Amino acid sequence: ESVFQTAGIMTWRQMADTSAEELKQVLMSADERNAMHDTTTWPEQCRLADAGEWVELKEYQAKLDAGRVE
C-alpha cells in the first residue's frame, strides 16, 4: 500500500485506471524483489472494488490462480 501511495496512487479508482505494466513498474521501483508479483488482474480487481461490486470481485478472485486468470 505504501509503495503505491508514494507513487501517488491513493484510491481503488486510481489503481484501476493504471495499467498492469505501470503497476509493475511502481512495485519494481520500490524493490526488485517485487518482480514476482503478477499485476495483470489488479486493475480489474480494483475497478470492482471501487464500484463496490464485492460479490463480483469475490467471484473473479475465485477464478484466479496466484493472481492470474486460470
Rosetta constraint file for C-alpha pairs under 8 A:
AtomPair CA 1 CA 5 HARMONIC 6.24 0.50
AtomPair CA 2 CA 6 HARMONIC 5.99 0.50
AtomPair CA 3 CA 7 HARMONIC 6.51 0.50
AtomPair CA 3 CA 26 HARMONIC 7.24 0.50
AtomPair CA 3 CA 27 HARMONIC 6.77 0.50
AtomPair CA 3 CA 30 HARMONIC 6.54 0.50
AtomPair CA 4 CA 8 HARMONIC 6.34 0.50
AtomPair CA 4 CA 9 HARMONIC 5.07 0.50
AtomPair CA 4 CA 10 HARMONIC 6.90 0.50
AtomPair CA 4 CA 26 HARMONIC 6.88 0.50
AtomPair CA 4 CA 27 HARMONIC 7.71 0.50
AtomPair CA 5 CA 9 HARMONIC 5.00 0.50
AtomPair CA 5 CA 10 HARMONIC 5.21 0.50
AtomPair CA 7 CA 26 HARMONIC 6.91 0.50
AtomPair CA 9 CA 14 HARMONIC 5.71 0.50
AtomPair CA 9 CA 15 HARMONIC 6.22 0.50
AtomPair CA 10 CA 14 HARMONIC 6.69 0.50
AtomPair CA 10 CA 15 HARMONIC 7.73 0.50
AtomPair CA 11 CA 15 HARMONIC 6.37 0.50
AtomPair CA 12 CA 16 HARMONIC 6.02 0.50
AtomPair CA 12 CA 46 HARMONIC 5.06 0.50
AtomPair CA 12 CA 47 HARMONIC 6.69 0.50
AtomPair CA 12 CA 49 HARMONIC 6.64 0.50
AtomPair CA 12 CA 50 HARMONIC 5.21 0.50
AtomPair CA 13 CA 17 HARMONIC 6.13 0.50
AtomPair CA 13 CA 46 HARMONIC 6.72 0.50
AtomPair CA 13 CA 47 HARMONIC 6.28 0.50
AtomPair CA 13 CA 50 HARMONIC 5.71 0.50
AtomPair CA 14 CA 18 HARMONIC 6.35 0.50
AtomPair CA 15 CA 23 HARMONIC 7.79 0.50
AtomPair CA 15 CA 42 HARMONIC 7.78 0.50
AtomPair CA 15 CA 43 HARMONIC 5.97 0.50
AtomPair CA 15 CA 46 HARMONIC 6.29 0.50
AtomPair CA 15 CA 47 HARMONIC 7.94 0.50
AtomPair CA 16 CA 42 HARMONIC 7.26 0.50
AtomPair CA 16 CA 43 HARMONIC 3.98 0.50
AtomPair CA 16 CA 44 HARMONIC 6.22 0.50
AtomPair CA 16 CA 45 HARMONIC 7.54 0.50
AtomPair CA 16 CA 46 HARMONIC 5.01 0.50
AtomPair CA 16 CA 47 HARMONIC 4.97 0.50
AtomPair CA 17 CA 43 HARMONIC 6.73 0.50
AtomPair CA 18 CA 22 HARMONIC 6.32 0.50
AtomPair CA 18 CA 23 HARMONIC 6.62 0.50
AtomPair CA 18 CA 43 HARMONIC 6.65 0.50
AtomPair CA 19 CA 23 HARMONIC 6.30 0.50
AtomPair CA 19 CA 43 HARMONIC 6.72 0.50
AtomPair CA 20 CA 24 HARMONIC 6.20 0.50
AtomPair CA 20 CA 39 HARMONIC 5.17 0.50
AtomPair CA 20 CA 40 HARMONIC 5.10 0.50
AtomPair CA 20 CA 41 HARMONIC 7.30 0.50
AtomPair CA 20 CA 42 HARMONIC 6.74 0.50
AtomPair CA 20 CA 43 HARMONIC 6.49 0.50
AtomPair CA 21 CA 25 HARMONIC 6.30 0.50
AtomPair CA 21 CA 39 HARMONIC 7.35 0.50
AtomPair CA 21 CA 40 HARMONIC 7.69 0.50
AtomPair CA 22 CA 26 HARMONIC 6.28 0.50
AtomPair CA 23 CA 27 HARMONIC 6.37 0.50
AtomPair CA 23 CA 39 HARMONIC 6.59 0.50
AtomPair CA 24 CA 28 HARMONIC 6.10 0.50
AtomPair CA 24 CA 35 HARMONIC 7.38 0.50
AtomPair CA 24 CA 37 HARMONIC 7.60 0.50
AtomPair CA 24 CA 38 HARMONIC 7.59 0.50
AtomPair CA 24 CA 39 HARMONIC 6.11 0.50
AtomPair CA 25 CA 29 HARMONIC 5.99 0.50
AtomPair CA 26 CA 30 HARMONIC 6.62 0.50
AtomPair CA 27 CA 31 HARMONIC 6.48 0.50
AtomPair CA 27 CA 32 HARMONIC 7.59 0.50
AtomPair CA 27 CA 34 HARMONIC 5.70 0.50
AtomPair CA 27 CA 35 HARMONIC 7.48 0.50
AtomPair CA 28 CA 32 HARMONIC 4.78 0.50
AtomPair CA 28 CA 33 HARMONIC 7.26 0.50
AtomPair CA 28 CA 34 HARMONIC 5.59 0.50
AtomPair CA 28 CA 35 HARMONIC 6.14 0.50
AtomPair CA 30 CA 34 HARMONIC 7.89 0.50
AtomPair CA 38 CA 67 HARMONIC 6.44 0.50
AtomPair CA 38 CA 68 HARMONIC 7.09 0.50
AtomPair CA 39 CA 43 HARMONIC 7.80 0.50
AtomPair CA 39 CA 67 HARMONIC 7.55 0.50
AtomPair CA 40 CA 67 HARMONIC 7.79 0.50
AtomPair CA 40 CA 68 HARMONIC 6.99 0.50
AtomPair CA 41 CA 45 HARMONIC 6.25 0.50
AtomPair CA 41 CA 67 HARMONIC 6.69 0.50
AtomPair CA 41 CA 68 HARMONIC 6.59 0.50
AtomPair CA 41 CA 69 HARMONIC 7.50 0.50
AtomPair CA 42 CA 46 HARMONIC 6.01 0.50
AtomPair CA 43 CA 47 HARMONIC 6.09 0.50
AtomPair CA 44 CA 48 HARMONIC 6.32 0.50
AtomPair CA 45 CA 49 HARMONIC 6.25 0.50
AtomPair CA 45 CA 57 HARMONIC 6.27 0.50
AtomPair CA 45 CA 60 HARMONIC 7.75 0.50
AtomPair CA 45 CA 61 HARMONIC 7.88 0.50
AtomPair CA 46 CA 50 HARMONIC 5.93 0.50
AtomPair CA 47 CA 51 HARMONIC 6.22 0.50
AtomPair CA 48 CA 52 HARMONIC 6.23 0.50
AtomPair CA 48 CA 53 HARMONIC 5.13 0.50
AtomPair CA 48 CA 54 HARMONIC 6.95 0.50
AtomPair CA 48 CA 56 HARMONIC 7.07 0.50
AtomPair CA 48 CA 57 HARMONIC 5.73 0.50
AtomPair CA 49 CA 53 HARMONIC 5.92 0.50
AtomPair CA 49 CA 54 HARMONIC 6.34 0.50
AtomPair CA 49 CA 57 HARMONIC 6.79 0.50
AtomPair CA 53 CA 57 HARMONIC 6.10 0.50
AtomPair CA 54 CA 58 HARMONIC 6.14 0.50
AtomPair CA 55 CA 59 HARMONIC 6.21 0.50
AtomPair CA 56 CA 60 HARMONIC 6.03 0.50
AtomPair CA 57 CA 61 HARMONIC 6.04 0.50
AtomPair CA 58 CA 62 HARMONIC 6.06 0.50
AtomPair CA 59 CA 63 HARMONIC 6.70 0.50
AtomPair CA 60 CA 64 HARMONIC 6.86 0.50
AtomPair CA 61 CA 67 HARMONIC 7.67 0.50
AtomPair CA 63 CA 69 HARMONIC 6.23 0.50
AtomPair CA 63 CA 70 HARMONIC 6.25 0.50
AtomPair CA 64 CA 68 HARMONIC 5.07 0.50
AtomPair CA 64 CA 69 HARMONIC 4.61 0.50
AtomPair CA 64 CA 70 HARMONIC 5.60 0.50
AtomPair CA 65 CA 69 HARMONIC 6.28 0.50
AtomPair CA 65 CA 70 HARMONIC 5.85 0.50
